[in-house]
Structures are given as C-alpha cells and as structure tokens.
Amino acid sequence: MKQYNFKRIRTTLSICSLLLLASCIGDFENFNTHPTNPAPDDMTAPERVGTLFPSLLYLMHNYQENDNQMIEQMIGNQYGGYMATTNNWQGTNYGTFNPSAGWMEYPFNKLFSGFYANYFKIKDITGGKGYIYAWANIVRVGVMLRVTDTYGPVPYSKMGEGQLAVVYDDMQTVYHNMIQDLDNSIASLTAFLGENQGKANPMAEFDLIYRGNFSKWIKFANSLKLRMAIRIAAVDTDYAKEVMVQAIAGGTIESNVDNAFLPTTDNPYYKAAIDWGDLAINAVLSTYMNGYADPRCPVYMTKTGVGTYIGVRMGINNINKQIYSMSALFSKPNFTTGSPLLVFCAAETQFLKAEAALQGWIAGGEAQAGAYYLKGINTSMEQHEVTAGAYTTTVTYPGAYSDPISGITVGISNISVPWNDVDAAANTRLAKIITQKWLANYPLGFESWCDFRRTGYPQIFSAQDNLSTDGSMGTIDNSIFSATTYNSRLVRRLPYPVSEYNGNPVNVANAVSTMLGGPDKGSTNLWWAKKQ
C-alpha cells in the first residue's frame, strides 16, 4: 500500500547581500554538498551550478521539517482542508486565526531568501542564458507563484536589478511575467533538446524530480501555465484563454509517469504527526472521504483505534494534542519516513481541463468536461494504486461531522460524485470538479486553498473557535454554513511581513494602497478571487 530559529530576508537587501546568504539551510546541506566535498574551485562547471538546484526544488514543497510545518502544514494544508494542527502553541494558531506576526511573515521571507540566494548565483554563472538558466526560471515560477498567491502583489520583475528597495508588481503583472518566463524557458529547453539528442545531461544528478529529462520539465512548465491560466480566467479571461490553448497544445502532464515528486528520507509530515504529535487529518477531508466511501482513505490517512477514519476540526482553542493527535481517537496523515512530496500530478491536469471546458474557456463544452472529470478521478485512483469500483456512479454525500470529544456537530456539503450533464445548476458541476480535484491533489494544500478562495469549493468547515482580531491578521469571517447555505469566507491571504514595513516601507505601502484592493488584512481578496 502507498502511503503517503527563523532566518529572515527583506526584499530591500542588495543583490550582493543576497549572494552572501548561505546556499543551503538546515537539512538541505546534504543535498547541496558534493559527495566528495570539494571546494568550489575543485568542482566542474556543471557541478558548481548543479549543486545550487536541490534546495530550490524543495521550495516548491518544503522538505525541511520546520519550514514544512510553518508553511505547508499550518497554512496550506490547514486552510486547504487536508490537515489540522494539534499543538496549542500557547493559544497562538493559524487555525483560530490569531497567528503571531512572525509566523505570518515566515513564508514570504523564507521563500524569498531560500530561492533568490541560489538563483542569482545560477544567473551569474550562466550569464542569464542557456538551458540551465531556463530550468531555474521554471523553478522560480513554481516557487514565487506560492508567494504571490499567499500575499498578493510582490516584487518580481525588478528582482535582480540591484535596487536596495525592490518595487512590487500588481498580481496581474506578476502572472503575465511568470507566464512569459515559462514561455521563454520552454523555447530554450526545446532548442536544447533538439541540439543535444542522445547526449547525457550534466544536470541529471542534481535534478531531484526528473533526473535531467527536460522534455518532462517542458510538460511541467506547460502544466504550470494551465494551472495559472485557470486561476485568473474569471478576471483576465481573454488572456487566460490564450494561455490555456497554448499550454495544452504544448503538452502538459497527462500520465502518472510524468508526475512531479520530490524525494524524502525524513518525511516532515510523518515527523510532525508521529514523532511530534502536532498534526492530524482535517475533519473536512475525513468527512468527504467517508461520505463517498473513497478507496483512497487508507492511502491518505491512518485508522483510529476502532478502525474508522476521523479527522480533527480546524481551530479548536487550547487544543490538547495528547487527545487529538497522540491518542488513537483521530486519524493522522498516512506518510512514511520515505514518502515523496507531491509537486504536480496528472489528475490535476484533467480537472483543470474539465473546469475550462465547463466554463467555455476551451472547446468541448459540458460533455467533454464530464469526460475530463471522470478521467481525473480514474487517473488519481491509478496513481494511488486503488480500484475506483462504483465510486463514480454511486450517489452518496458527505455526512455531518461530530467531534467525539466535544460532541459538536456540523454539516458540510450536498455534492455527490457522479457526473450529470443536466444538473440544474452549473455551480453543482463546478463544485464536483473542484471537490474531486481537491481530493486528487492531496497534500497540495496551497492549491486547494487557492481553489477555495477562487470558487468557494470544496466547502470547508468554519473554525470551531474564531480568535481573530485587528491586532493579528484582522477580523476573519467565520460564518457558520449549512449544506444549503454557504457563506463562510475564512482567511483570504496573509498580511505583509513586518520586515517589509521596516525595510521597504514605500514600496509595500504603495502595493497596499494601489495594488491590493483592500486593507493589508487576512480578509482582503486577492486579485483573482475578486468574483468570489
């Protein structure tokens, strides 16, 4: 069975300062060191640049245990409905909407520092051209997409030009620039492959995902383009439709053999759940999967002591981890120490196409949307080596969730699995697509949080206890909803770091006043979520 000390940097740092940052952090050291441990002058040119890549790749799904907890677990996987943190951390938590200021700036500072320190070295070594630089720019988009989708406008186009205070770009500009960077990288890698057929790729040993197979990196880049185009299609429709057509024509990740995973030997989800007792399955995930009798249940989560699957609701004030994580009353994420970290899977491509066809953004209409939808489900089942059986034909619904400790009960959704072209409301079909995409994308919490903010699906339980205040991330709408009345918005973004207000005050203030479209609070919609 398959299972699945904060270092800060401001965007006000000079490029020289960035280059002086350590190129490896924490557990990344063993990935960034040549096996024979030579000095840089003893390395070959490919080795000098290649050793800079592993730590960059891991920023697309953080491997280092503290980074994974602070970014993937607390934010993405909690707000995306996959996991719930079970440590009370003295009453300061993302789940109760009152994280500390230092916590909220962690993803911004960590992803910038972790990425640009090595990226600028790669740019310097390559002269900002060639196939290696093209590969680095695909990774750049994969990392910085996570930053802009968490905070909103960010510095992008001016990074690397030597300014002491880096200017922000509005989100539309960031997206357009990132897609152009992907286009340039695809063209460069395509030319490289055409000129080097049959030759060994010197970057293979440093490529932890595809082992130097740049034809697969081209598919990955096109898949990122498709993901991004769908994200912005409601607010930038004509441009997004062009990008979708180009991405699909260029070739996306369609088969599980092309899935993007990062290897681990000390999986951070396993460590947090089993060794630390800080993590459990989210009640949202267990409720949906139980309701659908989902055959992926034993792959995604452990059984309780009585042989059932029960998750923990987000936002329990003063949660007792001895009960909610370290007892056998609740399910944990079912990872082993060697479970790889997902970056992109073929099932997501099918659900992206399903949404695009349903909305009329690509050809095919509702019938083709249904075909993509079913293919997405079956591709996910194949990925996890389970049999779908009657999953796509049986009409069942997620039931109510009842906390076995508190007895608090809450309902969630009236969405079933089978596709029906004549469903009365188009939103019902959209809800099915996004819900099944969510189930297939586990544990890509940031993607699921994006879909929830953009579409309202999947429906996610409100936090049990809302401790939000203006002194933290701002007041968060935690309205209760029923199966027929959905009005919960939850956290929409994170506020900008204090370090940006201290070191880059003019540019961050301008971003808030002219680009963000609202106050610098957790309740302000991002650009692509304006219609939700």
ZAMI-894729 format. One record per residue (C-alpha): x, y, z; residue in one letter. Coordinates in steps of 0.02 Angstrom, whole numbers, plus 32768, in hexadecimal, padded with zeros to 4 digits. Last residue first. Layout:
BEGIN
XYZa
...
END
This chain:
BEGIN
7CE586D87EF8q
7CF787527E67k
7D9087A87EB1k
7DEE87057ECAa
7E6F87227E41w
7EA387C97E8Aw
7EB5878A7F3Dl
7E2687A47FB5n
7E4288048056t
7E1087AB80F8s
7EC087828131g
7EE98839813Ek
7F5288B880DFd
7EBA892180B7p
7E668914800Dg
7E85890E7F52g
7F3888CE7F5Dl
7F8389397ED4m
7F7789F57EFAt
7F758A0A7FB8s
7FBF89637FECv
8045895D7F67a
80718A137F86n
808889EF803Fa
80F7895A8014v
816089C67FA2n
81758A598017v
819789F080B2p
821F897C8071n
8285895C810Fg
820E896F81A1n
816A894F8146y
81BB88BD80EAe
81FF8875818Ds
8150887E81D8v
812088008155p
808A881C80E2y
7FE087E0811Cp
7FAB872E80F0l
7F2087078075r
7E6786DB806Ar
7E4B868C8116v
7D99864B8133l
7D0F867380B6r
7C78861680FCs
7BD5863C80A4n
7B9085978066y
7ADA85778087t
7A9684CF804Et
7B07845580AAa
7B0F84CF813Bs
7B86855F815Bf
7BCF85AE81F6i
7C23865581DBs
7CDE865E81FBn
7CFD870781ABd
7DAB873581E7i
7DD387D58248t
7E86880B822Ag
7F2687A8821Am
7F5C87CD82CDs
7F31886E8328g
7E8F888082C7d
7E5687E3831Ft
7E36872E82F0s
7E1086B3837Cl
7D8E864F831Bn
7D6E85A88372d
7D2985108317q
7D73854E8275a
7CF7854A81E6s
7CE884A5818Ef
7D1C84A380D7i
7CB1849C803Aq
7D1F84637FADp
7D0884DB7F5Fy
7CE685967F73g
7D2A85B67EC4t
7DC686227ED3r
7DE5861B7F8Fr
7DC4855F7F94f
7E2C85437EF7d
7EBF85A27F40c
7EB485437FE5w
7EB384A27F81s
7F5084D37F23e
7FA585087FC5f
7F7884628016g
7FCD83F37F97l
7FB683578004p
7F4883177FB2y
7F2A834F7EFEn
7EAF82C47ED1a
7E3382EF7F5Cl
7E3983A77F31w
7E2183827E78k
7D8B831A7EAAq
7D4183AC7F09t
7D6E84297E80i
7D1983C37DF8i
7C80839A7E61k
7C69844F7E96a
7C7484857DE0l
7BEB84097DB4r
7B7D844A7E3Ft
7BA984FC7E0Dn
7B5D84DB7D62a
7AB784C87DBCa
7A2B84547D88a
7A9983BE7D6Cd
7A7883857CBAv
7B28834B7C8Ed
7B2D82DA7D28n
7BD582A17D6Aw
7BCF82297DFDp
7C2D82637E9Cv
7BAE82B67F10s
7BA6836A7F4Fi
7B2D83947FDCn
7BB583D48050s
7BED83FA8102i
7B8F83D781A0g
7BCA83FE8251v
7BC583A082F6t
7C1683CE839Ci
7C218332840Ag
7CBB837B8460s
7D2582DD845Ei
7CDC827383D0p
7CD1830E8360d
7C3A82F382F2s
7C45830D8237y
7BA5830C81D1a
7B9D82A08137g
7BFA82B08093p
7B828279800By
7B6081DA7FABt
7B2781B87EF9v
7B8A81227EB8t
7BC5812D7E03t
7C7581747E0Ft
7CA9810F7EA7y
7C5F806C7E68a
7D0880167E5Fg
7D9480977E62a
7E1D80187E80t
7EB680507EE1v
7F6B80667EABe
7F7E81197EE7h
7FA8815D7E3Aq
7F2480ED7DECe
7E9E81357E5Dm
7ED981E47E30s
7ED281BD7D75t
7E2381757D8Bn
7DE482137DDFi
7E3482857D5Eg
7DF3821B7CCFk
7D43822B7D15l
7D5282E97D1Ay
7DA282F37C6Dy
7D0F82927C26a
7C9282FE7C84g
7CE2839C7C42a
7CD883517B94q
7C1B83427BA7a
7C0E83F07BF4e
7C63844C7B67g
7CF2840B7AFEg
7D5C849F7ACAa
7DBD85067B48i
7D8785967BB7w
7CD185627BAAg
7CBA85587C67q
7C9E849C7C66l
7D3184817BEFa
7DA884E57C5Ca
7D6B848E7CFAe
7D8583E27CAEa
7E2E84147C67k
7E6A84457D14l
7E2083A37D57f
7E82833E7CD7q
7F25839A7CFCt
7F0E837E7DB7e
7F0582C27D99a
7FB082C77D47a
800682FA7DE9c
806E83917E1Df
80E383B47EB0v
80C5831D7F20l
814182F87FABl
818882487FB2p
816481CC8040s
8206818E808Dg
81E181A68146t
8134815F8128t
809881C5810Df
7FE5819D813Fn
7FA98248817Bp
7F6082278229k
7EB581EA825Cs
7E64820E8304f
7E3A81AF83A4l
7EDC814A83ADa
7F2C81C88423s
7FC1823583F6m
7F6682AA8382s
7EC382EE83C6y
7ED082AD8479i
7F8682CB84A7q
7F7F835E8430k
7F0A83BD84A2n
7EC0844E8440i
7EC284F4849Bn
7E44853B8420n
7E0984BF839Di
7E26851382F5g
7E1E848C8271m
7DB583F08291r
7E14835082ADv
7DFF82B9823Cg
7DA982128252i
7DC7817681EBy
7D8A80D5823Ct
7DDE8036827Dg
7DB980468336v
7E6780858361g
7E5C810682D8t
7E8F80DC8227k
7F1F813481D1t
7F0881AE8144m
7F2981CD808Ay
7F49811E8047v
7EC980CC80B7p
7E458149807Dc
7E6D813C7FC3r
7DDA80C57FA7p
7D6181557FC9d
7CC481198020a
7C7B81BF7FDFy
7C3E81F6808Ag
7CDA81B580DFn
7D4782158065m
7CE782B6807By
7CE482AD8139t
7D9982758148s
7DD5830780DFl
7D6F838C813Av
7D9E834581E4a
7E54836D81BDn
7ED082DF81D4i
7F4182F78269a
7FE183558292l
804A838B8327d
806C82E28377g
812783008368w
81688257832Cd
80CA821782D7i
807182AC828Ca
80FE832B827Ba
818182AA824Ak
810F825081CFy
80E182F6817Fy
819A83278178p
81D0828A8118n
827F8258814Ed
82CB820080B6t
8270826B8038t
826282717F7Ap
820C82FE7F1Cl
817B82CE7EAAf
8142830C7E00a
80CC82977DA4n
810682657CF5d
80E981AA7D0Bv
803D81D87D4Cn
8008820C7C9Es
7FC582B07C59e
8047832F7C91i
803383B77C0Ct
806283C47B55g
807D84627AF0g
7FCC845D7AA9a
7F8584587B5Ai
7FF084EB7B91a
7FCE85537AF6q
7F11853B7B02v
7F1285657BBCm
7F7E85FF7BA1v
7F0786447B1Ee
7E7386277B92k
7ECD86807C20a
7EEB871C7BB6y
7E3487277B86d
7DF587047C36t
7E5D87717CA8d
7DE987777D41v
7D8E86CF7D39a
7E20867C7CDFa
7EA286A67D63i
7EB385FC7DB9r
7E8E859B7D1Ai
7F2085F17CC5a
7F9485CD7D57m
7F7085127D59r
7F81850A7C9Bl
802785667C9Fk
806584F57D2Bl
8036845F7CBEs
809784AB7C2Cn
813084BC7C9Ca
811E84087CDAf
810F83C77C29k
81AE84277BFCi
820083DD7C97w
81D183327C55k
822C83537BB2s
82BA83907C21f
82E082E17C61n
837183107CD3g
8345829C7D61r
828C82CB7D5Ey
826B83027E12i
831083077E71l
836E835B7DE3d
841F83687E26f
845C82C27DDEe
840D82E97D35a
845D83957D20m
84EA83527CB1p
846783187C32n
84AA82847BD0a
849E82937B13k
842282347AA8g
83D382CF7A60q
8434836B7A8En
840283F17A10e
834883CE7A0Fg
834583BA7ACCl
839A84617AE3f
832384B77A6Ca
828D84737ACBt
82DF84A77B6Fl
82F3855A7B32s
824385677AECa
81F6851E7B8Ai
825E85957BF4s
8224862D7B92n
816E85F87B9Fd
818285D87C5Al
81CD86857C71d
813C86CE7C0Fq
80C486737C83i
811E86BB7D19m
811A876A7CD1n
805F87607CAEh
803B871D7D5Cy
80A487A37DB2v
8055882B7D48t
7FA787F07D76q
7FDB87E57E2Cm
801888997E38d
80D488A97E36d
813988E37ECDy
81D5894F7EC4v
827489137F1Av
82CC89887F91a
838989787F88l
838089667ECDq
83FB88F37E76g
839488BB7DE0e
8380880A7E24g
82C988167E53m
827588A07DEFk
81F688327D95s
81C587D37E32y
81A388377ED0p
80FB88027F17v
8042882C7F00p
7FD387AF7F5Cg
8009875A7FFEy
7FEE869D7FEFt
7FD1868D7F34d
806687017F16t
80D986947F7Fv
80A085EB7F3Br
80B486297E88l
8163865D7EBCm
819885A87ED3v
815785577E34g
818485F27DD0v
823785EB7E0Er
823F85317DE8v
821685547D33i
829785E07D38n
831F856B7D77a
830084F77CE3w
831785877C69a
83B785B87CC3y
83F785077CA9i
83C085077BF2y
841B85A47BBFg
841E86597BF6k
842E86C77C90g
84EC86CA7C8Ag
84EC86147CBDt
8557862B7D5Ai
850586D07D8Bd
845486927D6Ek
847985F57DD2i
84C0865E7E60k
842786CD7E56f
83B786357E68y
841985F47EFDn
83F686867F73a
835186A97F18y
82F8860B7F4Ef
831285EE8007g
831086A6802Es
827086CA7FCEf
8219862B8006l
8248864480BCk
821E86FC80C5n
817186EE807Af
8147864780CBp
817F86818179y
8129872A817Ae
808A86E681C6m
80E68684824Dw
8145871C8289g
80A487828295a
805B86FE8308s
7FCA869282D1p
7F1A86C0830An
7EA2866F828Df
7E6F85DD82FEt
7EBC85638282g
7F5385D28263y
7F7F85C3831An
7FB5862083B7t
7F6885D28453g
800B85A584A8q
8044853C8412w
7FA284D4841Bn
7FEF844183BFn
7F6D83E18359t
7F83842682AAt
7EF983F38233a
7F1083A28189m
7EC2839C80DCy
7E44842B80DAg
7EA684A88070g
7EB385238101y
7F09849B8167q
7F72845080DCn
7FAB84F8809Cg
7FC58559813Di
7FFE84F481D5m
8037845A8176q
8089849D80D8e
80D8853D8119i
810C853581D0m
810D847781DAq
8168845E8135n
81E784E38161d
82068492820An
821C83E481C0e
8286840F8128q
822A83C78093y
81CA845C8051n
8163843C7FB7h
819384B17F28m
822084EE7F99l
826D84417F8By
829F84647ED8l
830684FB7F0Al
836684967F8Es
838F84147F0Ap
83C984927E86f
846884E47EC7l
84CF84457EB8t
84B5844B7DFDg
850A84F37DE4v
85B484C57E28r
85A184107DF3e
857F843F7D3Dp
861C84AF7D3Da
868784247D87t
86AE842E7E3Em
875B84467E8Bd
874885047E93d
86A884EF7EF7p
8705848B7F7Ea
86EC83D17F74p
8677836F7FE7n
868882C27F96t
85CB82B07F8Ep
85B683657F53h
855283C57FD2t
84AA84157FACn
843C83807FD5f
8493835B8079n
8480840F80AEe
83C68413808Af
83A683D5813Cd
83C284828183g
83DB850780FEi
844585028062c
8484858D7FF2s
84B985F58086a
849786AC8068l
8525870E8019l
84CC87167F72l
8439876C7FC3l
84AA87F0800Cs
84F388147F60c
844388217F19i
841E88A97F96s
83A28883801El
82FF88E58018t
829F88477FEBt
82B8881D80A1r
8303877C80DFi
82DD871B817Cr
8326867C81C5k
82AB86358243f
82F585D782DCn
806381BA8054y
8045812C8062q
804080B07FD8k
800080008000m
END
